[in-house]
Amino acid sequence: MTWLIWRQHRTEVGVLGLLVGLFGIALLVLGTQAHDLFPGGPARCAGQAAVDAACAASFRLLDEDYGYVENLLAAFYLVPVVVGAFLGAPLLARELEDGTWQLAWTQAVPRMRWLAAKLVALAGVTVALTGTFTAVLTWFRQPFDAWEGRFQYDAFDLEGLVPVAYALFAFAVATAAGAILRRSLPAFGVAFGAFLAARMSVALVARPAYATPLTAMQPVPVGGTNARTGPGVADWMIERGYADATGHRLSSTEYHELQDAADRAGTNLNQFLHARGVQEFGVYHPADRFWTFQLIEAALFVAVAAVLIGVVVWRVRRRMI
Amino acid sequence: MTATGIALRTDGVGKRYRKGWALRDCTLTLPAGGVTALVGPNGAGKTTLLRLVVGLLTPSTGTVEVLGHDVTASTPQTLSRVGFLAQDHPLYKRFTVAEMLRFGRACNLRFDQKLAERRLARLGIPLDRRAGALSGGQQAQVALALALAKRPDLLVLDEPVASLDPLARHEFLQVLMGAVAEGGVSILFSSHVVHELERVCDHLVVLNHGRVTLTGDIDTLLAEHRLLVGPRTATDVDRADTVVQAVHSDRHTTLLVRDRALPTAPGWQAQPVALEDLVLAYLRHPCGPDAATTPEVPA
């Protein structure tokens, strides 16, 4: 079976391995240079951008020289779906469209063993490729994470555990769609669409609700809003705004009324707000929830993947194919 | 050959898809060592029956026993005793012929690689050619060589020659019959080509609209049936229950009867029936002799 799986899927594995390898090497080269900007290691400068002059200089250089790379990293949002769907879509669909399922399942290897071997091998390749690439990318982003935190979408979605879970999800969707649609290309398309829809809705709607966010309140400072004592840059800010002295959150209309009142009174807005006891509030998840959130999101995607693989196994077992 | 002497036994087998029944109430017994033709029009349920026999599908009702084992279990042992050649003889198109043989070796308990290589060499099929680059006839031969290298006790073929040109068809059947002559393998194949059957097979199953309408040893079936030609008549009352088909011309009536050669009525002449005509008669009358007694068929 090992030889057969390798022979059947070596093209996909080879192409994906080559792509992951090329991008990985490019990231390693650029990442080494970026890391060299931080003599004491990037982790030492975490949260020190405004405090430590050496760190501030390092961050400025990082932004000037490698800021463009960070913007390009957004393309790697698609790595999990390309890897997972490319390996999952043909698993059953190619056999079904070529009629070779009838060949494969009438040899002496029972179909459930055939399916188990294929699923384990190709899911394993999916995990290995995405995992390796994510490890490199996570390392590459260390200086950027020290600067901006890891909770923003361009960090959280590319690092740690979740990319591997996304890839397994894409693999499972593609395999299941291939079993039902019996064609590789539509299965790949379905996986791609499902991946985008699931990723977006989870990141925008579900992720902020993995835990109860914290709320920080402080009076509007007289000198303006720059002196931060509330949530730091590494925390994940979900909502910010103003509340009155009793803690009641002001709607934007109410806030504009206050602005108008300050204008009419001819006073500075900050002084006006401060005098009335208006507070700034921030709703946020603290940075140390990173791994908890990673685990929750990874578990979510892996669970859906497991259900979909269950459907595939059930269909093959019941000979609905 | 098995100790029981029975290659295949189906009992009340039915298969229902979402659209309805593809096969109903199919009860068959095929002796080991024989060549059986499964004949029926397109959509009669031939492919469904064959897939049930090799365990690719599970029956909705009834049981399928191959060589004394329930095929739905699909253990390596039962799978290795049955060879299957699906319609259009699918192969992994990007594999070379040698890789197809390696596939066979990797996926089977026993696989006679030498035998397969010998067969392919005799046919002049190069081992280093990609399967997809071979002609249709050669692909069919590779698929057959793969199936035979398993040394199966039962070989099932779905429309094996339907897509082949006459020459390739001839060569294919020659190889197949050679394998039968070597002994030890029972063959069940489907076809909608009715002629040539007599030369090739010794057992017949006619399938129509998902039901078996005729099954038996070909010599016995030919002996049981005959054509009766007589004056034009509305019906042959005495024999209504044995008439399979009645054809009326201006002056004559020709009846195909299954009466096991009872004495002929006065004025009627008996003739033997050709296998092709027999099959065609059963294909036209989907429910067999019992329902075919309405004799008012216009000429």
Boltz contact constraints between the chains, C-beta under 6 A:
constraints:
  - contact:
      token1: [A, 3]
      token2: [B, 106]
      max_distance: 6.0
  - contact:
      token1: [A, 4]
      token2: [B, 103]
      max_distance: 6.0
  - contact:
      token1: [A, 4]
      token2: [B, 106]
      max_distance: 6.0
  - contact:
      token1: [A, 98]
      token2: [B, 90]
      max_distance: 6.0
  - contact:
      token1: [A, 99]
      token2: [B, 86]
      max_distance: 6.0
  - contact:
      token1: [A, 99]
      token2: [B, 90]
      max_distance: 6.0
  - contact:
      token1: [A, 100]
      token2: [B, 90]
      max_distance: 6.0
  - contact:
      token1: [A, 100]
      token2: [B, 92]
      max_distance: 6.0
  - contact:
      token1: [A, 102]
      token2: [B, 86]
      max_distance: 6.0
  - contact:
      token1: [A, 103]
      token2: [B, 90]
      max_distance: 6.0
  - contact:
      token1: [A, 106]
      token2: [B, 54]
      max_distance: 6.0
  - contact:
      token1: [A, 106]
      token2: [B, 84]
      max_distance: 6.0
  - contact:
      token1: [A, 107]
      token2: [B, 107]
      max_distance: 6.0
  - contact:
      token1: [A, 107]
      token2: [B, 108]
      max_distance: 6.0
  - contact:
      token1: [A, 108]
      token2: [B, 76]
      max_distance: 6.0
  - contact:
      token1: [A, 108]
      token2: [B, 79]
      max_distance: 6.0
  - contact:
      token1: [A, 108]
      token2: [B, 80]
      max_distance: 6.0
  - contact:
      token1: [A, 108]
      token2: [B, 108]
      max_distance: 6.0
  - contact:
      token1: [A, 108]
      token2: [B, 109]
      max_distance: 6.0
  - contact:
      token1: [A, 109]
      token2: [B, 107]
      max_distance: 6.0
  - contact:
      token1: [A, 110]
      token2: [B, 74]
      max_distance: 6.0
  - contact:
      token1: [A, 319]
      token2: [B, 57]
      max_distance: 6.0
  - contact:
      token1: [A, 319]
      token2: [B, 58]
      max_distance: 6.0
